[in-house]
Amino acid sequence: MITNRPLPQTWDLTSYFPTFDGPSYRVFRAALAADLKTQLARATALAALSPAPGSARDWAAAFVGWEDLIVRLTHFSSYLGCLSAADSASEAYQAEEAALSMLAAEESKVKTQLLRGLRPADDAAFAALLAEPALAGASHLVKRFRAEAVYQMDAAQEALASDLGVDGFKAWSRLYDTMTGKMSFEMTFPDGRKETVPMAQRRALMTNPDRAIRQTAFVEGNKVWSAAGDACAAAINALAGTRHTLYARRGRGHFLAAPLHDAALDQGTLDAMFAAIAENYALPRKIMQIGARLQGTPALAWYDLEAPRPLDPLPEISWEDGIAMVQDAFDSAYPRLGDYFRDSVRRRWLEGEKRANKRSGAFCTGSSLTREERIYMTFNGTVGDVVTLAHEAGHAWHSHVLGTLRPIARDYPMTLAETASTFAEKILVHGLLSAKGMTPARRAFLLDMETNHMPAYLLNIPVRFLFERRFYEERKSGVVSVSRLCELMSQAQQEVYGPALDAESCDPWFWASKLHFFISDVSFYNFPYTFGFLLSQALFTQFRRDGAAFLPKYESFLAATGSASCEDAVRSTLGWDIRQKEFWAEAIAGCGGSVEEFEAAIQARAGK
């Protein structure tokens, strides 16, 4: 236990700016806006002259200038993101986020000019640019710029796309965030009590041990999503339609090409991973079937997927005890991570308070300018919330490990980001399982929580990927209706979950309620989670074999994530070839031991 005293549940953001819209905030924003214009003029002038060996120094300086803009822009964006998530009803924050979109559009224009100039550069000029001392440690990003430059419209079209994105493309995402942040639904509890519940708390209700509460939250929440169906469909169609238009204009051959580039992942690696998963659906389905037997139903309904089984769950956990559980697990298995987490708590980098007008979900954000991180969530007192806290702390630790590198070498893809977060989850759960005084009943409960990650990552995420892929295929031919979106979602759920999911209790509105489908900055915000889960499974298996001796190698891997593709980062630090289906199949098979332990724990609990 860190302390017996109450710990703050709200974060401290004053290291970003002392006050919102105060003097330092306004000076920072004005300087950023002015420097964006200056750098755009500089980059535009350079772009007219493709890099030649003699101009390498000027081009390197332009990249350094762009890097400085990114550092300040992400600092500003992280701050506003924290404010608006914690108070989604604030019109002032919403207005500033809209203004931020305009600044981001200007940065996009700077990047476009750099890409435009790189496109015709010959190999000799490009080699001279990479050799510039000012770009030491930045070669991976500059090479990615060159690869991306091939898929650019002319400068005027790219500038227009950036400008239109402020009030068009990104506006749909902002609309979704604002609309859903204010949503609530009428909840009738088994005792007859009625309460208006913010939508952000719906997920917690669907983890309640009482199935009637879960079902009511599911049904009543979906009534609200159904009422918002037209608006949500308009948003998701607009986002996908805009992407298709831009992909076509830029010469992208497939709608997955851009997400894969962003993920620093090869198509072959993605295909190998999903092929291995499809061949092994039986393992995560088995977990669901065990859960159905425990609750006495033929299969699980959608609202049962995250529910605790009738296995003597832990009582409600206080914020302080939740922090202590994470702290103890980190201290025991990974002391450096434990020290970092303790410092994060002390410096109030965590936001967990349960209140109205908070945006749903959880995330980790941070500033390269201050080299600080922040963790956002709504803590409802469940073990799942504690796992979420550990997950986000893993993200924060990843950023911290990269903190000594130059800013553009700290920008890792989501695929590798989810590896660190899931690795931290595993440390927590195994720490809890190793605690003194472990009873058969508690062991069964914790193993249920551990194994229930398999259906989440090996079934639920593939459902999202399958739905989104099919939706994007159909969107190429025109707008996809609300009813068809619901149909596509139900079909994907039935196909992937199979008989383990009650076909009459699917969630056709999952496409509307899942924030990930409405993020403007990235599409296919799904497969990186499964990638991270399975890669972290392989990492944790090696950690359990090698003990503390593995951790320096693990940190070397984390440090490489901003400077190499997924395949190269793994191969160069760990020696594994993730392009092979066999690697992923072995990682999935490694989950089987937990399933066997879970079944044994259930039998021990029952006294068999």
Secondary structure as UniProt FT lines:
FT   TURN            14..16
FT   TURN            20..21
FT   HELIX           23..47
FT   HELIX           53..55
FT   HELIX           56..86
FT   TURN            88..89
FT   HELIX           91..118
FT   TURN            119..120
FT   HELIX           123..130
FT   HELIX           133..135
FT   TURN            136..137
FT   HELIX           139..149
FT   TURN            150..151
FT   HELIX           155..167
FT   HELIX           169..181
FT   STRAND          184..188
FT   TURN            190..191
FT   STRAND          194..198
FT   HELIX           199..201
FT   HELIX           202..205
FT   TURN            206..207
FT   HELIX           211..227
FT   HELIX           229..250
FT   TURN            255..256
FT   HELIX           257..263
FT   HELIX           267..278
FT   TURN            279..281
FT   HELIX           282..295
FT   HELIX           302..304
FT   TURN            305..306
FT   HELIX           319..333
FT   HELIX           335..346
FT   TURN            347..348
FT   STRAND          350..351
FT   TURN            356..357
FT   STRAND          363..367
FT   TURN            368..371
FT   STRAND          372..376
FT   HELIX           383..401
FT   HELIX           402..404
FT   HELIX           407..409
FT   HELIX           414..433
FT   TURN            436..437
FT   HELIX           440..451
FT   HELIX           453..455
FT   HELIX           456..460
FT   HELIX           461..475
FT   TURN            476..477
FT   HELIX           482..497
FT   HELIX           498..500
FT   HELIX           503..505
FT   TURN            508..509
FT   HELIX           510..513
FT   HELIX           515..518
FT   HELIX           527..546
FT   HELIX           547..550
FT   HELIX           551..560
FT   TURN            561..562
FT   HELIX           566..574
FT   TURN            578..579
FT   HELIX           581..589
FT   TURN            590..591
FT   HELIX           592..605
FT   TURN            606..607
//
